[in-house]
Amino acid sequence: MRFPAPLCGDSHRNTKQQQRFKNLEQLQNWEMKEDSMRKRVAGKRAVALVMASLMMASMVGCGGKGAAGGSSTKVNDDGTIDTSKHEVINMLVLGNKPTNGRLEAMLDKLNPILTEKVNAELEFTYVEWTDWQTQYNLKLLSGDSSLDLICTATDWLFGWENAKKGAFLPLSEDMLKTYAPKTWEQVSADGDWDICKYNDEIYFMPEDHYTQYTNHGMFYRGDWAKEAGLADGKVKSFEDLTTYFKYVKDNKEDVIPWDIAGKNQTGGILGGYIGTKKNYTAFNCTSVGIFTDFWGVMQEDPTTVTSPYMEDDSLYDAAELMKEWNDMGVWRKDVLNFDGDTREEFYAGTTGADQHHAQTYYTQIVPNMNKKQPGSDPQFFYWGEENQNVQHPLKQHGACAISANSTHPERALMVYDLLRNDEECYRLLNYGIEGEDYVVTEDGKLGRPDGFDSSKDALDSNFWMGRNDDLELQDENWWDGTEDFIKSLDKIGYDYPFENLIVNTDAIEAKQAALANVLSKYLPQLAYGQVEDPKATIDQMREELKAAGYDDVKAAIQKDLDAFVEENGTPDFTKGE
């Protein structure tokens, strides 16, 4: 439920500005339909997630046989790599398993290439969006030795937690240089291996050579906003959102102002509101069950751990607004049980808004709305726009790890290196078969064959842990305003200052689980205005959080933050390019 903070460009990325804008991604079906919209979570799932982490401490911590066992991939005396034994590399990804046959068709083309180059083939294991928060962690703690490449992330997919529990294999410099040399050079050039270390060991290969802006917010129709009396058809505050929703409710028959799948998005936009009204930065290094933005700092006091869900009045204001929206009829009455495709509803004109991140806005929303709802003038109000609380995307927002239980981690690295850096393999994995799944236009852009329908024909490989700007094809439907939009974020954003902060959760996991239990009981109700007295409900929640061990957990995290500050200095939130 993190409010995924808006983003800016750091110095490295700004030195590559021209290249970035030339090679930025075409829409990926995963980002089109899934991400936060497929986060199915109920209260009991939050507890299950944390309990899964507790189990992992005793079960996964004993793993790691891949490096120690007899590997089939070794360096010969002459320096060549022995790949004489054929291996099957299993890649764990998040996403619903495709049923249209395109993934299998792609693998039929890709695997002979992998066999020729490294004597291996690739297969997929899917963790589907249903209960993904629990199922992903349970899959990792299962000890499954068939898993090799693991998708992960530190800001939403429990990367640090799983690294600390022993789910991932530590990757030595020699191992990376030998078996993933192109990736090693690429990450080294950007100076990013240090942000992938825990206890001085590398656990991730970051998707750091790929430009993405993942600040979340609200997509809405500029034409309707103009009709609602908003200046220039722009929503610039949560108050403006209220005006917009009221206008749509009163004037657009058979349109739901904001049809949201509350069954998936259990925290609603409480975090988005808090981050927009307060200069709050959440920690990526620890979460409370599925509630990943619970702990952090106020930028005015960057050395003191806090939680706005416990210690700030902004939660009162957010909950009151959600009740106002609920009473207004902004969403359907059964919002907490609804799990529909709200993106397609937005395209069809049956809902007035949709919620996701900036990259979705400029790669998907604008081109699709211009085609499907001409004149709708799609706009984006991002969390943090009011107070310019804008954060650059994490380089570990997408990352790849090697399973601690992999029996051939070296070969897995070789396959990953090809998938990330070999143009032939990259295009197959990300775009499919040329002429069937995609075409390259005369001007070198990504196009689709006649009759292509992304809703049923998409490849859906979900390879978001190794995308590479150097190999990306720019979509022919690229929005011309993208560059200016990205530059506007570059000007006001700050770099996340806690990438190397690691919280030792060993002694507090049970109490974190108790906190998650309390939050799962209250936050979904508060997020969708389902309580009569928001303030009284929040006060009751806070009393129960206190009783569940809030102060003890906070003190433990503060200790780790103190050590971090002593070593690295006061966190810096300087804004600008």
C-alpha positions in Angstrom: 0.0 0.0 0.0 3.0 2.3 -0.4 2.2 5.6 -1.8 4.6 5.2 -4.6 6.2 8.6 -4.5 6.7 10.7 -7.6 10.2 10.7 -9.1 13.0 12.8 -10.4 16.1 12.2 -12.4 19.4 11.8 -10.5 22.7 13.0 -11.9 23.5 9.8 -13.7 20.2 9.6 -15.5 20.3 13.2 -16.5 23.6 12.7 -18.2 21.8 10.1 -20.4 18.7 12.2 -21.0 18.8 12.1 -24.8 19.3 8.4 -24.8 16.5 7.8 -22.3 14.0 9.6 -24.3 15.0 7.9 -27.5 14.7 4.4 -26.1 12.0 4.5 -23.4 9.7 1.5 -23.2 6.6 0.6 -25.1 3.8 -0.5 -22.9 4.2 -3.8 -21.2 1.0 -5.7 -20.6 1.9 -6.3 -17.0 2.1 -2.6 -16.4 -1.1 -2.1 -18.5 -3.4 -4.2 -16.4 -1.8 -5.4 -13.3 0.6 -3.8 -10.8 -1.5 -2.3 -8.0 -4.7 -3.1 -9.7 -4.1 -6.8 -9.2 -3.2 -6.7 -5.5 -5.8 -8.9 -4.0 -5.5 -8.8 -0.3 -7.9 -9.2 2.6 -7.1 -8.7 6.2 -6.2 -12.3 6.9 -3.7 -12.2 4.0 -1.7 -9.5 5.8 -1.2 -11.7 8.8 -0.4 -14.7 6.6 2.3 -12.7 4.8 4.1 -11.9 8.0 3.7 -15.4 9.4 5.2 -16.7 6.2 8.2 -14.4 6.8 8.4 -15.9 10.4 8.4 -19.4 8.9 11.1 -18.4 6.4 13.5 -17.6 9.2 13.7 -21.3 10.1 13.1 -22.8 6.7 14.8 -20.8 4.1 17.8 -19.8 6.2 19.1 -23.3 5.7 19.0 -23.0 1.9 21.8 -21.9 -0.4 22.9 -25.3 -1.6 23.2 -24.0 -5.2 26.7 -22.5 -4.7 28.0 -25.2 -2.5 26.7 -28.2 -4.4 28.2 -29.8 -7.4 27.5 -27.3 -10.2 27.2 -28.4 -13.9 28.7 -25.1 -14.9 32.4 -24.6 -14.2 35.4 -22.7 -15.6 37.9 -24.9 -17.4 41.6 -24.7 -17.0 41.8 -22.7 -20.3 39.4 -20.1 -19.0 36.4 -21.3 -21.0 33.1 -22.2 -19.3 32.0 -25.8 -19.3 28.3 -25.9 -20.3 28.3 -29.5 -21.6 25.4 -30.5 -19.5 22.0 -29.1 -20.6 20.1 -27.2 -17.9 16.5 -26.0 -17.5 16.4 -22.5 -15.9 13.1 -21.8 -14.1 12.2 -18.1 -13.8 9.7 -17.1 -11.1 7.6 -14.1 -12.2 4.5 -12.3 -11.0 1.5 -12.2 -13.3 -1.4 -14.3 -14.5 -0.2 -17.2 -16.6 -1.0 -16.5 -20.3 -3.5 -18.8 -21.9 -3.3 -17.6 -25.5 -0.3 -19.7 -26.5 2.0 -16.8 -27.3 4.4 -17.5 -24.4 4.9 -21.0 -25.6 5.4 -19.9 -29.2 8.0 -17.4 -28.0 9.8 -20.1 -26.0 9.9 -22.4 -29.0 12.0 -19.7 -30.7 14.0 -18.5 -27.7 15.1 -21.9 -26.2 17.0 -23.1 -29.3 19.0 -19.8 -29.1 19.7 -20.2 -25.4 20.7 -23.8 -26.1 23.1 -22.8 -28.8 24.7 -20.1 -26.7 24.8 -21.5 -23.2 23.2 -25.0 -23.5 20.2 -24.1 -21.4 16.5 -23.5 -21.9 14.0 -21.2 -20.0 10.7 -22.1 -18.4 8.4 -19.9 -16.3 6.7 -20.3 -12.9 3.9 -17.8 -12.3 2.8 -16.4 -9.0 -0.6 -15.1 -10.0 -2.1 -11.9 -8.7 -4.6 -13.7 -6.5 -3.1 -13.6 -3.0 0.3 -12.7 -4.5 1.5 -11.1 -1.3 1.3 -14.4 0.6 1.9 -16.8 -2.3 5.1 -15.2 -3.4 6.8 -15.5 0.0 5.4 -19.0 0.6 6.9 -20.1 -2.8 10.3 -18.8 -1.8 10.3 -20.5 1.6 9.1 -23.8 0.2 12.7 -24.9 -0.6 11.8 -25.5 -4.2 15.1 -26.4 -5.9 13.6 -26.0 -9.3 13.5 -22.2 -9.0 16.5 -20.3 -10.4 15.8 -16.7 -11.4 13.6 -14.8 -9.0 11.8 -11.5 -9.7 12.0 -9.1 -6.8 12.0 -5.5 -5.7 12.9 -3.7 -2.5 10.0 -1.2 -2.5 7.0 -3.5 -3.0 8.1 -7.1 -3.3 9.8 -7.7 0.0 13.3 -7.8 -1.5 15.3 -6.9 1.6 13.1 -9.1 3.9 13.7 -12.1 1.7 17.4 -11.4 1.3 17.7 -11.3 5.1 15.8 -14.6 5.5 18.1 -16.4 3.2 15.8 -16.8 0.2 18.4 -15.5 -2.2 21.9 -16.6 -3.0 24.7 -14.1 -2.3 26.5 -13.3 -5.6 30.2 -12.8 -5.5 32.0 -10.4 -7.8 33.9 -13.2 -9.4 30.7 -15.1 -10.0 29.1 -12.1 -11.6 32.1 -11.2 -13.7 32.4 -14.8 -15.0 28.8 -15.7 -15.6 27.1 -12.4 -16.2 29.8 -10.2 -17.5 27.7 -7.7 -19.5 25.4 -7.2 -16.6 28.4 -6.7 -14.3 29.9 -4.1 -16.5 26.6 -2.3 -17.0 25.8 -2.1 -13.3 29.4 -1.2 -12.4 29.4 1.6 -14.9 26.3 3.1 -13.1 27.9 2.5 -9.7 24.9 0.6 -8.4 26.2 -2.7 -6.9 26.5 -1.1 -3.5 22.7 -0.5 -3.3 22.2 -4.3 -3.8 24.3 -5.4 -0.8 23.3 -6.7 2.6 26.1 -7.4 5.0 28.5 -6.5 2.2 27.2 -9.2 -0.1 25.3 -8.7 -3.4 21.8 -10.2 -3.5 20.2 -8.4 -6.5 20.9 -7.5 -10.1 19.0 -4.2 -10.4 17.0 -3.0 -13.3 19.1 0.1 -13.2 19.6 0.6 -16.9 15.9 1.2 -17.6 14.1 4.5 -17.2 10.7 4.3 -15.5 8.6 6.7 -13.5 6.4 4.9 -11.0 4.9 7.7 -9.0 1.2 6.9 -8.6 -1.7 9.1 -9.0 -5.1 9.6 -10.6 -5.9 9.5 -14.3 -9.0 11.6 -15.2 -10.6 13.3 -18.2 -9.5 16.8 -18.9 -12.7 17.5 -20.9 -14.9 16.7 -17.9 -12.6 18.6 -15.5 -13.0 21.6 -17.7 -16.8 21.2 -17.7 -16.6 20.9 -13.9 -15.1 24.4 -13.8 -11.5 23.5 -13.0 -9.0 25.9 -14.5 -7.4 24.6 -17.7 -9.2 21.3 -17.0 -6.6 20.4 -14.4 -6.9 18.7 -11.1 -4.3 20.2 -8.8 -5.4 19.1 -5.4 -7.5 16.5 -3.6 -10.1 19.3 -3.2 -10.2 19.5 -7.0 -10.7 15.8 -7.2 -13.8 16.2 -5.0 -15.1 18.8 -7.4 -14.4 16.6 -10.3 -16.1 13.5 -8.8 -19.1 15.5 -7.8 -19.5 16.8 -11.3 -19.2 13.4 -12.9 -21.7 11.9 -10.4 -24.3 14.7 -11.0 -23.9 15.1 -14.8 -22.7 11.8 -16.4 -25.4 9.2 -16.5 -24.3 5.6 -16.0 -20.8 6.7 -15.2 -19.1 5.8 -11.8 -16.9 8.7 -10.9 -14.1 6.4 -9.8 -14.7 2.7 -10.1 -12.0 1.1 -8.1 -11.3 -2.6 -7.3 -11.3 -2.2 -3.6 -10.9 -6.0 -3.1 -7.4 -5.6 -4.6 -6.4 -2.1 -3.3 -7.2 -2.6 0.4 -5.5 0.6 1.5 -7.1 2.9 -1.2 -5.3 6.1 -1.5 -4.8 6.9 2.2 -1.0 6.8 1.7 -1.3 9.0 -1.5 -3.2 11.6 0.5 -0.7 11.6 3.3 2.3 11.9 1.0 0.6 14.8 -0.8 -0.3 16.7 2.3 2.8 15.9 4.3 6.5 15.7 3.5 6.6 12.0 4.4 9.1 9.5 3.0 8.4 5.8 3.7 11.1 3.2 4.3 11.5 0.5 1.7 13.5 -1.7 4.1 10.7 -2.9 6.3 6.9 -3.2 6.0 4.0 -4.1 8.3 2.6 -7.1 6.4 1.3 -5.8 3.1 1.3 -2.2 4.4 4.7 -1.1 3.0 4.5 2.6 3.8 3.8 2.3 7.5 7.3 3.3 8.7 9.3 6.3 7.6 10.3 9.9 8.4 9.0 13.4 8.0 11.5 15.2 5.8 11.6 18.0 8.3 12.9 15.6 10.9 14.8 12.9 8.8 16.5 11.2 11.7 13.4 10.3 13.7 11.3 7.2 12.8 7.5 7.9 12.7 4.3 6.5 11.2 1.6 8.9 10.0 -0.8 6.1 10.5 -0.1 6.4 14.2 1.2 9.9 14.9 -0.1 12.4 12.4 -3.5 14.2 12.0 -3.3 13.8 8.2 -4.8 10.4 8.6 -7.9 11.9 10.2 -8.2 14.3 7.2 -7.7 11.5 4.7 -10.3 9.2 6.3 -12.9 12.1 6.5 -12.4 12.7 2.8 -12.9 9.1 1.9 -16.1 9.0 3.9 -17.2 12.2 2.0 -16.5 10.4 -1.3 -18.3 7.3 -0.2 -21.4 9.2 0.9 -21.2 11.1 -2.5 -21.2 7.8 -4.4 -17.7 8.2 -5.9 -17.4 4.3 -6.0 -19.8 1.5 -6.0 -21.5 0.4 -2.7 -19.8 -3.0 -2.7 -16.3 -1.5 -3.4 -14.5 -3.8 -1.0 -15.8 -6.8 -2.8 -15.3 -5.5 -6.3 -12.6 -6.9 -8.5 -13.1 -5.6 -12.1 -11.1 -4.3 -15.0 -11.3 -0.6 -14.2 -8.8 0.3 -16.8 -11.0 -1.0 -19.6 -14.0 0.9 -18.0 -12.0 4.1 -18.2 -11.2 3.5 -21.8 -14.9 2.7 -22.4 -16.1 5.9 -20.7 -18.0 4.2 -17.9 -15.8 5.5 -15.1 -14.4 9.0 -14.7 -11.0 8.0 -13.3 -8.4 5.3 -12.8 -5.4 5.0 -10.6 -1.8 3.8 -11.4 1.6 5.3 -12.1 3.2 7.9 -14.3 4.6 5.4 -16.8 1.2 3.9 -17.4 -0.1 7.4 -18.0 2.4 8.4 -20.8 2.8 5.0 -22.4 -0.8 3.7 -22.2 -3.5 6.1 -21.0 -2.8 9.0 -23.3 -2.5 7.0 -26.5 -5.4 4.7 -25.7 -7.8 7.4 -24.5 -7.0 9.6 -27.6 -8.0 6.6 -29.7 -10.9 5.2 -27.8 -12.3 8.5 -26.3 -11.3 11.2 -28.8 -11.3 14.7 -27.2 -11.2 13.3 -23.6 -7.9 15.1 -23.0 -6.5 12.5 -20.4 -4.7 14.1 -17.5 -2.7 12.9 -14.5 -2.8 14.1 -10.9 0.1 12.5 -9.1 0.5 12.0 -5.4 2.8 14.7 -4.1 1.9 17.2 -6.8 0.5 19.6 -4.3 3.5 19.8 -2.1 6.1 18.7 -4.6 6.9 15.6 -2.6 8.4 13.9 -5.6 10.9 11.0 -5.4 13.0 9.4 -8.1 12.2 5.8 -8.8 14.2 3.2 -7.1 16.7 1.3 -9.1 15.6 -1.9 -7.3 11.9 -1.3 -8.2 12.6 -4.2 -10.5 15.4 -6.6 -9.8 16.6 -10.2 -10.3 17.9 -12.6 -7.6 19.1 -16.1 -7.7 17.2 -18.6 -5.5 19.2 -19.9 -2.6 18.0 -23.3 -3.5 19.1 -23.2 -7.2 21.1 -26.2 -8.2 22.8 -24.4 -11.1 23.1 -20.7 -10.2 26.0 -20.1 -12.6 24.0 -21.2 -15.6 21.0 -19.1 -14.4 23.3 -16.1 -14.4 24.4 -16.9 -17.9 20.8 -17.0 -19.1 19.9 -13.8 -17.3 22.9 -12.1 -18.9 21.5 -13.0 -22.4 18.0 -12.1 -21.6 19.1 -8.6 -20.4 21.8 -7.9 -23.0 21.4 -10.0 -26.1 19.2 -8.2 -28.7 17.8 -11.3 -30.3 16.9 -12.8 -26.9 15.7 -9.5 -25.6 13.3 -8.9 -28.4 11.9 -12.4 -28.3 11.3 -12.3 -24.5 9.8 -8.8 -24.4 8.1 -8.4 -27.7 7.6 -11.9 -29.1 8.0 -13.2 -32.6 8.6 -10.5 -35.2 5.7 -10.5 -37.8 3.4 -12.4 -35.4 3.5 -10.5 -32.1 5.1 -7.2 -33.3 6.6 -5.5 -36.3 9.4 -2.9 -36.6 8.2 0.1 -38.5 10.1 1.8 -41.3 11.4 4.4 -38.8 12.5 1.7 -36.4 9.7 1.8 -33.9 7.6 -0.9 -32.3 4.4 -1.6 -34.2 1.8 -4.4 -34.1 0.5 -6.6 -36.9 -2.9 -5.8 -38.4 -5.7 -7.1 -36.2 -3.5 -7.2 -33.1 -5.6 -6.9 -29.9 -3.5 -6.5 -26.8 -6.3 -7.7 -24.5 -6.1 -11.2 -26.1 -3.0 -11.3 -28.2 -0.3 -10.0 -25.7 2.7 -12.1 -24.9 2.7 -11.3 -21.2 6.2 -12.6 -20.4 6.4 -10.2 -17.4 10.1 -9.7 -17.7 10.4 -6.5 -15.6 13.6 -7.4 -13.8 16.1 -6.8 -16.6 14.8 -4.3 -19.1 17.4 -2.3 -20.9 17.1 1.2 -22.4 19.7 0.3 -25.0 17.5 -2.5 -26.5 14.1 -1.0 -26.0 12.0 -0.3 -29.1 10.0 2.9 -28.8 6.3 2.3 -29.4 4.9 3.9 -32.5 2.1 5.3 -30.3 4.5 7.1 -28.2 3.0 10.3 -26.6 4.9 13.4 -27.9 4.5 15.1 -24.5 6.4 12.4 -22.6 9.7 14.2 -22.6 8.3 17.4 -21.2 6.3 15.5 -18.6 9.4 13.6 -17.4 11.5 16.8 -17.3 8.9 18.4 -15.1 9.4 15.7 -12.5 13.2 15.9 -12.8 13.0 19.5 -11.8 11.2 19.0 -8.5 12.3 15.5 -7.4 14.7 14.2 -4.8 16.7 11.0 -4.6 15.6 8.4 -2.1 18.2 8.7 0.7 17.7 5.3 2.5 18.7 2.8 -0.2 21.3 1.3 2.1 19.2 1.3 5.3 18.5 -2.2 6.4 16.3 -2.9 9.4 17.1 -5.9 11.6 13.6 -7.4 12.0 14.6 -10.6 13.7 13.5 -9.5 17.2 10.4 -7.6 16.1 8.7 -9.9 13.5 6.1 -11.2 15.9 5.1 -7.6 16.9 5.1 -6.5 13.2 2.7 -9.4 12.6 0.5 -8.1 15.4 0.6 -4.6 13.9 -0.4 -6.0 10.5 -3.4 -7.7 12.1 -4.6 -4.5 13.5 -4.1 -2.5 10.3 -5.9 -5.2 8.2 -8.9 -4.9 10.5 -9.2 -1.1 10.1 -7.5 0.4 7.0 -9.7 -1.1 4.3 -12.8 0.3 6.1 -11.2 3.7 6.5 -9.9 3.8 3.0 -13.3 3.6 1.5 -15.4 5.5 4.0 -17.1 2.5 5.4 -17.2 3.8 9.0 -19.6 6.3 10.6 -17.0 8.1 12.7 -13.5 8.1 11.1 -11.8 9.9 14.0 -13.1 7.5 16.6 -12.2 4.5 14.5 -8.7 5.8 14.0 -8.3 6.4 17.7 -9.4 2.9 18.4 -7.0 1.5 15.8 -4.2 3.5 17.4 -5.0 2.2 20.8 -4.8 -1.4 19.5 -1.5 -0.6 17.6 -0.1 0.6 20.9 -1.2 -2.5 22.6 0.3 -4.7 19.8 3.8 -3.3 20.4 4.1 -0.2 18.3 6.6 1.5 20.6 8.9 -1.5 20.8 9.0 -1.9 17.0 9.6 1.8 16.5 12.4 1.8 19.0 14.1 -1.1 17.2 13.8 0.6 13.8 15.1 3.9 15.4 18.2 2.1 16.6 19.0 1.0 13.0 18.3 4.4 11.6 20.6 6.0 14.2 23.4 3.7 13.1 22.7 4.5 9.5 22.8 8.2 10.1 26.1 7.9 12.1 27.7 6.2 9.1 26.1 8.1 6.3 25.2 11.5 7.7 21.8 13.2 7.8 19.4 12.1 5.0 19.3 14.6 2.2 16.1 15.6 0.4 17.6 18.2 -1.9 15.3 18.7 -4.9 16.0 19.4 -8.5 18.1 17.9 -11.3 
